[in-house]
Each structure stands twice: as structure tokens, then as C-alpha cells.
């Protein structure tokens, strides 16, 4: 193993050289448990915690380390925890709105090159949700790849693949089955040395099974499939970066309870290129594709050239992002207090049980 195995390159070395810290060495966060981290230095995996100064400099949770981050460490005693002094600037950030009513950005993973969006041919298959996943991944700066698992569970897969290619063009799609070992070799092209692939999808779609296959052993616990809906039980409870024997890294993620976006309105441009192209012919340059005369997008829907459900999903995601942007751009004192409280809770040590 080496730092290069975990994705270190000349670009990261340059960023490290630009930092003023002394007696420093780099490492990559491979797992996070609230305010505790597991970091790999290229030689050994160590436990680490954040320095107090790093917390003071952090105005929000996104400034703190996340799985995939490259961090600068210091360690005074080999038998004690290492101290994370700084987080190197990220190349990509995969974020979402945190679950619940509060509008706080939650960083899912960083410095990811490719994201496998895993779904199945069964009851989990949902075109609108896949569009939402693709939008989230493209907003992060990573490359989205759709992986349809459990192809052995259905007799006809080509019709599903065709509808998916029509609905979400220009995105690589792979049909796979871990049980029959079909379609998996095509995924090896993404698992090159130093390349980080995140595995994303709803609970029970087979993410852990996929990772176990490429890891060559049962690294992650899997559960049986429920007969009533064909879904597996959720097994992964935290994010973890796994180095594979053939090169490349896989990042497992817990199934999402809520798929609420975090980004800007223009993040939809890459996910809905067909609608963006149609919009070029609208009569008005600021057309919202609602009731404006001469709207080329609405005309395409009425002519059957653009699926109505795809257009409706586009509007839903656009309105969600617009609403989120409006609220986060006008943060009031209540939200600032909420962020401050969240950071304070992260710094609190766990209370020991009373005797």
C-alpha cells in the first residue's frame, strides 16, 4: 500500500506544500463516526480527531472532515490519537440536504471520481428517482454511472434499459447480476488504481453485495431479501472507503431516507440537456416553461417529443432547488444558531454512564 493507492498524486502534493503547517503528514479519511475518524496514511490506518483550532475556524459542518477527504495530521505520541489540523481543498463534494426539516448541507463524500447509482429491475426501479440521483451526482462534480442490479430476477431487461436510455441520455448504463456474475466485468473499467468510486442507492438494492464481489470477500454484511416487495434489508449504517485488491477504491453509503437536493438551479443543465436544448427555441430567453407563449418545451411535450413525466420531474427538481437557494441565500439568525449548535454537539465528548 501507498498514498498513491488511496488516490494521492502530484496535485495533492502541491496543495500540501502550500500549507504553512510544520511536522505534518497527509492521510485520507476512510471512515467517520461523528467526531472520530479513521485515516489511512498509505502505511497504516490510524484513529484521529479534529484539532480545536480547526473547529474554531469552521463556520459550518461542511468545513469539517468527511469520508474521502485528504487531511493534514500531526501526532505527538504514536500510541495516542492523531490530530487533524486541516482539510485540503476538495476536488468534488457530494452533498444533500440533511434529513428532516432543517435546511443544513450534509456532505456525503468528497474527492469521488465516479458514482455508481445502483437500482434494480424489480420494484425499486423508478425513473424519476434515478433522474434525481443523476442530478445530485453531477452537481458534486463526479461522473454518474447507472448500475441496474439483480438482472436475474426478471425475464425481460432490454425494454427497461431502452426506456432508461431514452429518459436519461448520455449516461452509461450497465445491467448486472451478482448472483449469475453477469455484466460485472464492464464495471472494472472504473476501478483503476487511485480512482474512487462511490456506490449510491436505496436500501436493499445490492450495494454491499456488489462491493463484496469486487473486494473478493464478505467485507460488508448483507441481509436476505423480503419476499413481499423483493427488497433487501438495509445493512450499511455508515460510509466507509474500501481499497480493492485489484486497485481502485469503493465507497459504500447508507441507503438514503430522503433524496432532497443541495445545489443551484443551473445544476439541472447537465441532467436535462434535452430540455435545455429545446429551451433555446423558446420565444423568451427567460422562459420558465409555464404559461409563456412560444414555449418550445411545452410544445415538445404536447407533440409527444418530450415525455410529460420527465418534464414534470424537471420542474419539480427546479422548484426544489430554487426554494433551497432562496432560503440558504437569506439565512437568518435562527439558522445561524442552529449551525452553531450542531458544531458544538459534534465537539461534545460522549457522556459516560453513571454508576
C-alpha positions in Angstrom: 0.0 0.0 0.0 1.0 3.6 -0.6 -0.6 7.1 -0.6 -1.0 6.7 -4.4 -3.1 3.6 -3.7 -5.6 5.9 -1.9 -5.6 8.5 -4.7 -2.6 10.7 -3.8 -1.0 12.4 -6.8 1.1 15.5 -7.7 -1.9 17.8 -7.4 -2.5 16.8 -3.8 1.3 17.1 -3.1 1.2 20.6 -4.4 -1.7 21.5 -2.1 0.2 20.0 0.9 3.3 22.1 0.0 1.2 25.3 0.1 0.2 24.8 3.7 2.3 26.5 6.4 2.0 23.7 9.0 5.2 22.1 10.3 5.7 18.4 11.2 2.7 17.4 9.1 1.9 14.4 7.1 -1.1 13.6 4.9 -3.8 10.9 5.2 -7.2 10.1 3.7 -10.3 9.8 5.8 -11.7 6.3 5.2 -14.4 6.3 7.8 -16.1 8.8 10.1 -18.1 8.3 13.3 -19.4 11.7 14.5 -16.2 13.4 15.8 -13.9 10.4 15.4 -12.2 9.4 12.2 -10.3 6.5 10.7 -7.5 7.8 8.5 -5.0 5.9 6.2 -1.5 7.3 5.8 -0.6 4.9 3.0 1.3 2.8 5.5 -1.1 2.3 8.4 -4.7 3.0 9.4 -4.9 5.3 12.5 -7.6 6.9 14.6 -7.8 10.6 14.6 -9.8 13.6 15.9 -10.0 17.2 14.8 -7.9 19.9 16.4 -9.7 22.5 18.5 -8.4 25.3 16.1 -10.0 23.5 13.2 -13.3 23.6 14.9 -12.9 27.3 15.7 -12.2 28.1 12.1 -15.2 26.1 10.9 -18.4 28.1 10.4 -20.4 25.1 9.4 -20.3 21.3 9.4 -19.1 21.2 5.7 -15.7 22.6 6.8 -15.1 19.6 9.0 -13.6 16.3 7.6 -15.8 13.9 5.7 -15.1 10.4 4.2 -12.8 10.8 1.2 -11.1 14.0 2.4 -7.4 14.4 2.4 -6.3 15.9 5.7 -3.1 17.1 7.3 -2.2 15.2 10.5 0.1 15.7 13.4 0.8 13.2 16.1 2.9 13.7 19.2 2.6 10.2 20.6 2.5 7.1 18.5 0.2 5.4 21.0 -2.4 8.2 21.0 -4.8 9.6 18.5 -3.6 11.6 15.6 -4.8 15.2 15.3 -6.4 16.5 12.1 -5.1 20.1 11.7 -6.5 20.9 8.3 -8.7 19.6 5.4 -7.1 20.0 1.9 -9.3 21.8 -0.7 -11.8 19.3 -2.2 -11.9 18.3 -5.9 -15.5 17.2 -5.7 -18.2 17.3 -2.9 -21.2 15.1 -2.8 -23.8 16.9 -0.7 -27.5 16.7 0.1 -29.9 18.5 2.3 -29.8 16.8 5.7 -32.8 14.5 6.6 -35.5 16.3 8.5 -37.0 19.8 8.4 -33.7 21.8 9.0 -32.0 23.2 5.9 -28.4 22.2 6.6 -26.0 20.9 4.0 -24.8 17.3 4.7 -21.6 16.2 2.9 -21.9 12.6 2.0 -18.5 12.1 0.4 -15.6 14.0 -1.1 -13.0 13.6 -3.8 -15.1 11.0 -5.6 -14.3 10.4 -9.3 -17.3 8.1 -10.2 -20.6 7.3 -8.6 -22.4 4.0 -9.3 -26.1 4.8 -9.0 -27.4 1.3 -8.1 -31.1 0.4 -8.7 -32.8 -2.9 -9.6 -35.0 -4.3 -12.3 -37.6 -5.1 -9.7 -39.9 -3.0 -7.6 -37.2 -0.5 -6.7 -36.9 0.8 -10.3 -38.0 4.4 -10.5 -37.1 6.7 -13.4 -37.8 9.9 -11.6 -35.7 8.9 -8.6 -32.8 7.9 -11.0 -33.0 11.4 -12.6 -32.8 12.9 -9.1 -29.7 10.8 -8.3 -28.0 11.8 -11.6 -28.6 15.5 -10.8 -27.1 15.1 -7.3 -24.0 13.3 -8.7 -23.4 15.8 -11.5 -23.8 18.7 -9.0 -21.0 17.1 -7.0 -18.5 17.1 -9.9 -18.3 13.3 -10.2 -19.2 11.1 -13.1 -22.6 9.3 -12.8 -23.0 5.7 -13.9 -26.3 3.8 -13.6 -26.0 0.2 -12.5 -29.2 -2.0 -12.6 -28.7 -4.9 -10.3 -30.5 -8.3 -9.9 -31.0 -8.8 -13.7 -31.5 -12.5 -12.9 -34.8 -11.6 -11.1 -36.7 -10.6 -14.3 -37.0 -12.2 -17.7 -37.1 -9.0 -19.8 -34.4 -6.4 -19.2 -34.0 -4.8 -22.6 -37.2 -2.8 -22.5 -36.3 -1.3 -19.2 -32.8 -0.5 -20.5 -34.3 1.2 -23.6 -36.8 3.3 -21.6 -33.9 4.4 -19.3 -31.6 5.4 -22.2 -34.4 7.4 -23.7 -35.3 9.1 -20.4 -31.7 9.7 -19.2 -29.5 10.1 -22.3 -25.7 10.4 -22.4 -25.3 8.4 -19.1 -23.6 5.0 -19.1 -26.0 2.2 -18.0 -25.0 -1.3 -17.0 -27.2 -4.3 -16.4 -25.7 -6.7 -13.8 -26.3 -9.7 -11.6 -24.0 -10.6 -8.7 -25.8 -14.0 -8.5 -25.1 -15.1 -12.1 -21.9 -13.0 -12.3 -23.1 -11.2 -15.5 -22.3 -7.6 -16.5 -19.8 -7.1 -13.7 -16.6 -7.2 -15.8 -17.8 -4.0 -17.5 -17.6 -2.2 -14.2 -13.9 -2.9 -13.9 -13.0 0.0 -16.2 -13.9 2.4 -13.4 -11.8 0.6 -10.7 -8.4 1.8 -11.8 -5.6 2.4 -9.2 -6.3 5.5 -7.2 -9.7 6.1 -8.7 -12.5 6.5 -6.1 -16.0 5.1 -6.9 -18.9 5.8 -4.6 -21.8 3.3 -4.5 -25.2 5.0 -4.1 -28.7 3.8 -4.0 -31.7 3.0 -1.9 -31.6 0.5 1.0 -31.5 -3.1 -0.1 -30.7 -2.7 -3.8 -27.5 -4.8 -3.5 -24.7 -2.2 -2.9 -23.0 -4.3 -0.3 -23.2 -7.4 -2.4 -21.6 -5.5 -5.3 -18.8 -4.3 -3.1 -18.2 -7.7 -1.6 -17.8 -9.2 -5.2 -15.1 -6.7 -6.2 -13.4 -6.9 -2.8 -13.2 -10.7 -3.1 -14.6 -11.4 0.4 -17.5 -10.6 2.7 -16.3 -7.2 3.8 -19.8 -5.9 4.4 -22.8 -7.7 5.9 -25.7 -8.4 3.6 -29.2 -9.4 4.5 -31.9 -11.6 2.9 -34.5 -10.2 0.5 -38.0 -9.6 1.7 -40.4 -11.7 -0.3 -43.3 -9.2 -0.3 -41.5 -6.5 -2.2 -38.3 -8.0 -3.4 -36.1 -5.6 -1.4 -33.2 -6.4 0.7 -32.9 -5.2 4.3 -30.8 -2.2 4.9 -27.4 -3.3 6.3 -24.8 -0.4 5.9 -25.0 2.2 8.7 -22.0 4.4 7.9 -19.8 5.5 5.0 -16.5 3.6 4.5 -13.8 3.8 1.9 -12.5 0.4 0.9 -9.2 -0.3 -1.0 -9.7 -3.1 -3.5 -7.0 -5.8 -4.2 -7.1 -5.1 -8.0 -6.7 -1.3 -7.5 -9.3 1.4 -7.1 -11.4 2.4 -4.1 -15.1 1.8 -3.3 -17.1 4.0 -1.0 -20.3 2.4 0.4 -23.0 4.7 1.5 -26.1 4.1 3.7 -29.5 4.0 1.9 -31.0 7.4 1.7 -34.0 8.2 3.8 -34.6 11.4 1.9 -33.4 12.4 -1.5 -33.5 16.2 -1.2 -31.1 18.1 -3.4 -28.4 20.6 -2.4 -27.1 22.8 -5.2 -28.0 25.6 -7.6 -30.6 25.9 -10.4 -28.0 25.5 -13.1 -27.1 22.0 -11.8 -30.1 20.7 -13.8 -28.5 21.7 -17.1 -26.3 18.6 -17.3 -29.1 16.3 -16.2 -31.7 17.6 -18.6 -29.7 18.5 -21.7 -32.7 17.7 -23.9 -34.9 20.3 -22.2 -32.0 22.8 -22.2 -31.6 22.4 -25.9 -35.4 22.8 -26.5 -35.4 25.9 -24.4 -33.0 27.6 -26.9 -36.0 27.9 -29.2 -38.4 29.5 -26.7 -39.7 32.9 -27.6 -38.4 34.5 -24.4 -34.9 33.9 -23.1 -36.1 33.8 -19.5 -39.0 31.4 -20.3 -40.0 29.3 -17.2 -41.9 26.8 -19.3 -45.1 27.5 -17.5 -47.7 29.7 -19.4 -45.4 31.8 -21.6 -46.4 32.0 -25.3 -44.0 30.5 -27.7 -42.5 28.0 -25.3 -40.7 25.3 -27.3 -40.5 23.0 -24.3 -44.3 22.9 -23.7 -44.8 22.5 -27.5 -42.5 19.4 -27.4 -44.5 17.9 -24.6 -47.8 18.5 -26.4 -46.3 17.0 -29.6 -45.1 13.9 -27.7 -41.5 14.6 -28.4 -40.7 15.1 -24.7 -42.2 12.7 -22.1 -44.6 14.6 -19.9 -43.4 12.8 -16.7 -39.8 13.8 -17.5 -40.8 17.4 -17.9 -42.8 17.3 -14.7 -39.8 15.9 -12.8 -37.6 18.6 -14.2 -40.0 21.3 -12.9 -40.2 19.6 -9.5 -36.4 19.5 -9.1 -36.0 23.0 -10.4 -38.6 24.4 -8.0 -36.9 22.4 -5.1 -33.5 23.9 -5.9 -34.9 27.4 -6.4 -36.6 27.2 -3.0 -33.5 25.8 -1.3 -31.3 28.5 -2.9 -33.6 31.3 -1.8 -33.7 30.1 1.8 -29.9 29.4 2.1 -29.0 32.8 0.5 -31.1 34.6 3.1 -30.0 32.9 6.2 -31.5 34.4 9.4 -30.3 34.3 12.9 -32.3 31.2 13.8 -30.4 29.2 11.1 -27.0 30.5 12.3 -27.8 29.5 15.8 -28.8 26.1 14.5 -25.4 25.6 12.7 -23.5 26.8 15.8 -25.4 24.3 18.0 -24.7 21.5 15.5 -21.0 22.2 15.5 -21.0 22.4 19.3 -22.7 19.0 19.6 -20.0 17.5 17.3 -17.3 18.7 19.7 -19.0 17.3 22.8 -17.4 14.1 24.2 -19.7 11.1 24.8 -21.0 11.0 28.3 -20.0 8.1 30.3 -22.8 6.1 32.0 -23.4 6.9 35.7 -22.7 4.3 38.3 
